[in-house]
Amino acid sequence: MTTTSTNSGRPKARTGGEGGARRRGKGSPALASERREHLVRLAAELFAEKGFQATTVRNIADEAGILSGSLYHHFDSKESIVDEILSGFFREVMSAYRAAIDEGRDPRETIARLVRIAFGTLEPHRAAITVMQNDWNYLKGMERFAYLTNSEDEVEKMWVGTIKEGQEQGLFRSDIDPKLTYRMIRDTVWVAVRWFKPGGRLNAEGLAEHYIKVMFDGINTH
């Protein structure tokens, strides 16, 4: 449950009228940025559907309705595209995790906050999470994706440290293994991306609250 790269998705000011249209004409930086973002979104969906390794540059270009060579005006490889997708996800979730830790709440409240953050990424970062699940081992073997392992290590330390702190304060059971507990929580949350449907009976927030209830209170009556 788990930082790098820069975010290309900055909000853009809208300009109205014909003058604005002329300023955003063919070849303008604003239009090029929009095209790039569009390509990232299309590629993300293809990576999630077909898998990163099985998706080719031609697949992405065909989906975008352009020639393969045109794609290279924006990205030098499909690795650069998935790098942008994953780094954006990690940057956002890591920042949120650190902020939750820095709030200094008691361990139980902090763990609940981390769970809510994780579930909150399922919809906006569905493609990135799916790529991580399907292609993690392949990608982390490349030097440019070293941040995947580094980020996961940092996240594990945050979660495990909070669980240990809760044990020391008598809030969590002393007979559970902190690292194993974290990994079980992590895997339970991330696998939900396979069946969670936005617009269903429960949204991501409702799903998180249900999970927190089961995690802390179990399914037995008390």
N, C-alpha and C positions, 0 to 999 in steps of 0.2 A: 504494500500500500504506500506504495511509495507515495542536473539543474543546469541548465546550461542554455546556450543559444539565445537568440533575441526573438521577441514576439513580433511577427509581421502583421498581426491583426489589430493594429491601432485604429481607433475610430477615425473616420475621415470627415472633414467638413464638407457639407453639401453646398454646391453653388447652383443657383437657379438661373433660368433664362438662357437665351441663345449664346450669350457671351460665355456662360459657364460651360455650355456644351462644347464651344470651340476650344476653351482652355483645356478640356478633358478629351481632346480629340485623339486621333490615332497616334500612338507612340508616346503619349504623355505619361509621366511617371505615375499619376493617379490611376490611369487605365491599366498600366502594366502591373501595378500592385494588385488591382482587382482581379486581373487575369491570373496572377500568381496564387492569390488566395482561393480562387475558384478551382484551380488545378489541385491545390492541396486538399480541398474538400472532396473532390472527385477521387483522388488517389487514396485518401483515407478510407472511403467507403469500399473501394476495390480491395485494399489491403485487408480490411476486416472481413470481406466476403470470400475472397479467394486465397488469402494468405500473402504475406509479403514476397516470399520466394517465388510463388506461382504467378504473381502479377508482373507483367512486362511493361516496359516503357510504351510499347505499341498499344497495349491494353488501355493505358491511361490516356494516350493521345486519341485513340478511337472513341473513348468515352467522352472526351472533351470536344470531339469533332475537328481535330487538327492533325497535321502531319507529325510523325514522330520527331522529325528534326526541329519542329517549332517548339517542342517541349524543352529543348536544350537552350532556348533563349532565356528560360526562367530557372532551370535547375540543371546541374551538370550530370545528375544521375538520380535513379529512384531512391538510392540511399540518402541523398540530400533531402528528398521529400519526406521520407519517414523520419529522418532526423528532426526536421522541423515539427512534425506531428508529435513525436515523443517528447522532445525537449520542452515544447509548450505545455504539455500535460504535466511533466515533472516540475517545471518551474512553478506552476500554479499550485499544485497540491503540496509541494514542499513548503512554499511560503505560508500556506494555510496551516499546515502541521506545526511549523515553528511558532506561528502566532498563537496557536492553541497551547503549546507548551509554555510559552512566555507569559501567558495570562496567570500562571501560578495557582490555578485552582486545585482542589484536592484531587487525588489520582482517579477516583471514580468519575468525577465530572470531566476530567481531561480525557479519559478513555472514551467516554460517551461522545465528547466533542470530536475526537479523532474518527470515530465510527461515522458520525454524521457527515464529516468532510469527505470521507472515502465514498460513501453511498451517493453523496452529492455530485460526484464526478461521473457516475454511470451514464447519464444522458449526454452531457456536453462533450465527454471524452470517450464515448463508446468505442470509436474506432481505435484510439490509442491503446485502450485497455485490452481490446481484442487482439491487436497486434502483439502486445506484450505477452499475452497468454500463448499465442500460436507460434511466435517467432523469437521469443526471448533468448533461447540458447544460441540460435544462429546469429542474432544481432550482437549479443554481448561479446562474441568472439572477435569482433572488429574493433580496432583501436579507437575509431571515432565514437564508438558507443560505450566507451569505458565508464561514462557517467551513469549508465544504467546500474551497474553493480555498485558504484560509489554511492548513488542516491539510495539504493535499496539498503545498503549497510547503514547509512545515516538514519533512515526511517526506522529500521529495526532497533537501533540504539534508543531512539525516542520512545517507541512503544514499550520495549523491554524495560527501560529505565523507569517508565511510569508504572508498569505492573509491579516491579520490585519495590518501588516506593509505596505502592498501595499495600503490599504484603507487610512491609515494615510498620505501616500505620495500623495494621489490623483490619484494613478494609477488604482485602482480597485473601483468599485461602492461601495458607503457607505451603500446602502440599501440591501446588500446581507448578509446572515448569514455565517460567516467564517466556523463554524463547519459543517453546512449542505452542504456548497459548497465543502468542502474537501471530505465529505462522498459520495457525488454524483460523484465527479471525481474518487475517489477510486473504487467505484463499477462499474463505466463505464469501467475503464481500466481492472479490474480483470475479468469481465464477458466476455471480448473479447477472453479470453483463450478458450472459448467454440466454437468459430467459426473461429478464426484466423488460417490460414493454411500456414505454412512456404512454400515458393516457389510459393506463389500465386501472384496476381497482385501487392500487396503492401507487402513489408517486414516490420519488426517491426519498423524500422526507418521511413519508409514512412507513416506507420499507425500513429505513434506519431506526425509527422509533420501535417498530416491532422487533427488530433484531436486538436492540439494546435491552428490551424487556426480557426476551428469551435468554440473552447472554448473562444478565445480572440475576434474574429471578428463576430461570429454568422453566420447565414445563410441569413440574410437580405442584400440587396445591400446598399451601403453607398454612 
